Amino acid sequence: MISLLSLVLPVLPARSSSDLNPDIEKMCQGLAVINTELGATAAPGSPMGKRMQTELSLSQAQYGALWSLMKLTNTSTCSSLY
């Protein structure tokens, strides 16, 4: 999962107090816009999900792992995707 994060997230300074939730929240915000404005889901296997996977240059497994990570992130925006 670390290699997936390095593909999607900006490099964060090494700190013990570093929190990934704000970065995951930013990704969730983009997908939430797709949900609310286009009425489409970007879930793995959906047409929009396949487009996002291509735009992010991720394999199907990597996109699925990213989606799962966002699903586990306890923020209001990420939670609203499901």
Residue, then its C-alpha position, 0 to 999 in steps of 0.5 A: m500500500i505504501s507504493l500506491l500512496s507514493l503514486v497518488l499522494p504528494v511526498l510528505p515530510a517524515r514526521s511522526s505526527s503526519d496525518l494522511n487524512p487531509d490528502i485523502e480528503k482532497m481526493c475524496q472531494g474530487l470524487a464527491v464533485i463527480n457524484t453530486e454534479l454528474g450524478a455518477t460514481a467513480a467506484p472501481g468497475s464503473p465507467m467513471g471509475k475506469r476513466m479515473q483509473t486511466e487518468l491517474s495511470l493506475s492499474q485496476a488493483q491499484y485503483g481498487a486499493l485507493w478506493s478502499l483506502m478512501k472508504l476507510t478514511n473517517t472524514s465526512t466527504c469520504s464517508s459521503l461517497y458510499 
